[in-house]
């Protein structure tokens, strides 16, 4: 099922115990999410790769979604895939932006290539190896254009806060 408004679209699918929600676009206005959640739901997967940005209205609506999930499926693990950099920033800034229990499967890491003088975001995924919880645990990241090693463009002490409680 696909639902949406002029700026945000949610593609929702389900099986017996998992609800998958793929968000596309900009989360800038109220958006009611009618996902089929129940006490049988053990995982709610948010695929966020195509989420472009979120303002304060989107943050408030996200909070409503998280509360609804906690109420309807209290034991469900929230799984996050493809978290864009701005989403990681919000996660680190707002207490209980994603309630426990949650699992981060992948996120985008801000990087900079000195050779190309270009900033970019690089996907870091648990499919390759366990997700890093500190900068020192990151694999070597190469620029897609020149192959030069990328510099991680974050304040390391703070950036990985979102990983502290991830399963």
VOPAGU-2260 file (C-alpha; in pm, 1 decimal, decimal comma):
REM VOPAGU-2260
SITE   aa  ch    i         X         Y         Z
SITE  UNK   A    0       0,0       0,0       0,0
SITE  UNK   A    1     131,2     346,3     -91,2
SITE  UNK   A    2      -0,3     654,9      87,4
SITE  UNK   A    3     122,2    1009,4      71,9
SITE  UNK   A    4      76,8    1379,0      27,4
SITE  UNK   A    5     239,8    1628,7    -206,8
SITE  UNK   A    6     583,1    1598,3     -44,2
SITE  UNK   A    7     604,4    1265,3     136,4
SITE  UNK   A    8     514,4     914,0      32,3
SITE  UNK   A    9     506,0     601,0     247,8
SITE  UNK   A   10     509,4     255,4      95,6
SITE  UNK   A   11     381,2       9,2     354,4
SITE  UNK   A   12     402,3    -369,1     336,5
SITE  UNK   A   13     356,5    -639,6     595,1
SITE  UNK   A   14     385,4   -1007,9     668,0
SITE  UNK   A   15     282,3   -1196,0     981,6
SITE  UNK   A   16     521,6   -1024,3    1222,6
SITE  UNK   A   17     694,5    -743,8    1030,9
SITE  UNK   A   18     573,5    -408,9     900,7
SITE  UNK   A   19     797,8    -231,4     646,1
SITE  UNK   A   20     765,4     140,6     581,4
SITE  UNK   A   21     967,9     306,4     304,5
SITE  UNK   A   22     962,1     686,6     324,2
SITE  UNK   A   23    1028,9     900,7      14,6
SITE  UNK   A   24    1047,2    1277,7     -11,4
SITE  UNK   A   25    1032,4    1559,3     239,5
SITE  UNK   A   26     866,2    1529,4     579,9
SITE  UNK   A   27     741,6    1888,6     608,0
SITE  UNK   A   28     372,0    1867,4     692,6
SITE  UNK   A   29     134,3    1650,1     896,3
SITE  UNK   A   30     109,0    1296,6     764,4
SITE  UNK   A   31    -104,3    1025,5     918,9
SITE  UNK   A   32      57,2     683,8     904,3
SITE  UNK   A   33    -192,3     401,8     911,0
SITE  UNK   A   34      37,6     104,4     940,7
SITE  UNK   A   35    -118,3    -231,3    1032,4
SITE  UNK   A   36      40,3    -269,5    1376,5
SITE  UNK   A   37     -65,7    -520,5    1638,9
SITE  UNK   A   38      71,1    -700,4    1941,7
SITE  UNK   A   39     188,0    -972,2    1696,5
SITE  UNK   A   40     417,8    -723,0    1524,1
SITE  UNK   A   41     773,5    -792,7    1637,1
SITE  UNK   A   42     961,7    -567,4    1391,4
SITE  UNK   A   43     882,4    -231,8    1231,6
SITE  UNK   A   44    1134,2    -152,5     957,3
SITE  UNK   A   45    1180,1     205,9     840,4
SITE  UNK   A   46    1367,6     241,1     511,5
SITE  UNK   A   47    1486,5     602,4     509,2
SITE  UNK   A   48    1735,1     621,2     220,0
SITE  UNK   A   49    1498,1     833,1       9,4
SITE  UNK   A   50    1393,8    1065,3     292,4
SITE  UNK   A   51    1528,9    1405,0     185,8
SITE  UNK   A   52    1462,1    1627,9     486,0
SITE  UNK   A   53    1244,6    1683,4     790,7
SITE  UNK   A   54    1132,1    2005,0     959,0
SITE  UNK   A   55     977,7    2061,1    1304,3
SITE  UNK   A   56     632,0    1953,0    1180,5
SITE  UNK   A   57     785,5    1629,7    1050,6
SITE  UNK   A   58     968,3    1576,0    1380,2
SITE  UNK   A   59     643,2    1618,9    1573,6
SITE  UNK   A   60     463,9    1376,6    1340,9
SITE  UNK   A   61     751,9    1125,9    1371,0
SITE  UNK   A   62     712,1    1147,4    1749,6
SITE  UNK   A   63     340,9    1065,5    1711,8
SITE  UNK   A   64     432,0     762,6    1497,6
SITE  UNK   A   65     685,1     638,4    1753,2
SITE  UNK   A   66     430,3     671,1    2035,7
SITE  UNK   A   67     168,4     486,2    1828,3
SITE  UNK   A   68     413,2     203,1    1758,1
SITE  UNK   A   69     505,4     177,6    2127,3
SITE  UNK   A   70     136,8     162,7    2220,5
SITE  UNK   A   71      12,9     -75,7    1946,1
SITE  UNK   A   72     313,9    -306,6    1929,8
SITE  UNK   A   73     491,4    -257,7    2264,7
SITE  UNK   A   74     750,6    -532,7    2211,8
SITE  UNK   A   75     832,5    -447,4    1850,6
SITE  UNK   A   76    1190,1    -366,0    1758,0
SITE  UNK   A   77    1218,5     -57,5    1537,8
SITE  UNK   A   78    1474,4    -124,5    1265,6
SITE  UNK   A   79    1629,9     169,7    1080,8
SITE  UNK   A   80    1786,2     140,6     737,0
SITE  UNK   A   81    1960,1     408,2     532,7
SITE  UNK   A   82    1941,5     688,5     790,0
SITE  UNK   A   83    2043,1    1013,8     616,4
SITE  UNK   A   84    2285,7    1246,9     795,4
SITE  UNK   A   85    2014,1    1493,6     898,7
SITE  UNK   A   86    1817,2    1204,9    1055,0
SITE  UNK   A   87    2122,3    1093,6    1254,9
SITE  UNK   A   88    2160,9    1454,8    1374,8
SITE  UNK   A   89    1797,3    1460,9    1492,9
SITE  UNK   A   90    1839,3    1119,6    1655,6
SITE  UNK   A   91    2140,4    1249,0    1850,5
SITE  UNK   A   92    1968,4    1573,9    1945,1
SITE  UNK   A   93    1619,6    1461,4    2052,4
SITE  UNK   A   94    1583,0    1232,3    2353,3
SITE  UNK   A   95    1392,4     914,2    2258,9
SITE  UNK   A   96    1361,5    1018,9    1893,6
SITE  UNK   A   97    1341,8     645,1    1837,3
SITE  UNK   A   98    1220,7     451,4    2141,9
SITE  UNK   A   99    1389,4     135,4    2260,1
SITE  UNK   A  100    1425,9    -132,9    2150,1
SITE  UNK   A  101    1572,0     -30,7    1815,3
SITE  UNK   A  102    1833,6    -160,2    1574,9
SITE  UNK   A  103    2031,8      48,7    1329,0
SITE  UNK   A  104    2104,1    -148,2    1011,0
SITE  UNK   A  105    2265,0     130,1     806,6
SITE  UNK   A  106    2328,9     503,7     805,8
SITE  UNK   A  107    2494,0     769,4     592,5
SITE  UNK   A  108    2819,7     915,8     718,4
SITE  UNK   A  109    2930,3    1268,3     614,8
SITE  UNK   A  110    3268,3    1250,2     439,1
SITE  UNK   A  111    3501,2    1481,7     251,1
SITE  UNK   A  112    3745,4    1410,5     -32,4
SITE  UNK   A  113    4044,2    1645,6     -25,8
SITE  UNK   A  114    4148,8    1543,7    -377,6
SITE  UNK   A  115    3809,1    1627,4    -534,7
SITE  UNK   A  116    3718,6    1892,5    -275,7
SITE  UNK   A  117    3371,2    1739,1    -249,1
SITE  UNK   A  118    3153,5    1660,3      51,0
SITE  UNK   A  119    2933,8    1352,1      32,6
SITE  UNK   A  120    2751,7    1098,1     244,4
SITE  UNK   A  121    2872,3     736,8     239,7
SITE  UNK   A  122    2649,8     443,4     336,5
SITE  UNK   A  123    2776,6     238,9     631,2
SITE  UNK   A  124    2589,4     -90,6     658,0
SITE  UNK   A  125    2577,9    -388,3     892,1
SITE  UNK   A  126    2560,3    -609,7     582,0
SITE  UNK   A  127    2936,7    -564,0     541,3
SITE  UNK   A  128    3043,4    -601,1     904,2
SITE  UNK   A  129    2914,7    -497,5    1246,9
SITE  UNK   A  130    2825,0    -129,0    1253,9
SITE  UNK   A  131    3089,6      94,3    1408,7
SITE  UNK   A  132    3012,9     264,5    1737,2
SITE  UNK   A  133    3321,2     488,5    1720,8
SITE  UNK   A  134    3520,7     653,7    1440,4
SITE  UNK   A  135    3813,7     420,5    1507,9
SITE  UNK   A  136    3594,8     123,6    1409,5
SITE  UNK   A  137    3507,2     260,2    1065,4
SITE  UNK   A  138    3636,6      70,6     762,8
SITE  UNK   A  139    3853,1     263,8     516,3
SITE  UNK   A  140    3621,4     466,7     291,7
SITE  UNK   A  141    3724,4     553,7     -62,7
SITE  UNK   A  142    3602,9     836,4    -286,7
SITE  UNK   A  143    3380,5     704,8    -565,7
SITE  UNK   A  144    3536,2     950,3    -812,8
SITE  UNK   A  145    3912,8     941,0    -752,2
SITE  UNK   A  146    3957,3     644,8    -516,3
SITE  UNK   A  147    4136,8     859,8    -256,5
SITE  UNK   A  148    4062,4     780,1     109,1
SITE  UNK   A  149    3777,5     993,3     242,1
SITE  UNK   A  150    3802,3    1202,5     556,2
SITE  UNK   A  151    3516,2    1150,7     798,9
SITE  UNK   A  152    3349,1    1490,4     842,3
SITE  UNK   A  153    3199,3    1460,0    1192,7
SITE  UNK   A  154    3264,8    1541,5    1557,9
SITE  UNK   A  155    3336,8    1182,2    1655,8
SITE  UNK   A  156    3246,7    1200,9    2024,6
SITE  UNK   A  157    2893,5    1305,0    1943,2
SITE  UNK   A  158    2807,8    1152,1    1608,7
SITE  UNK   A  159    2780,5     791,3    1724,3
SITE  UNK   A  160    2552,7     862,8    2023,2
SITE  UNK   A  161    2260,5     710,9    1831,5
SITE  UNK   A  162    2440,9     374,6    1834,7
SITE  UNK   A  163    2470,6     350,1    2213,6
SITE  UNK   A  164    2141,0     165,3    2263,2
SITE  UNK   A  165    2111,8      -4,7    1926,1
SITE  UNK   A  166    2068,0    -382,3    1952,7
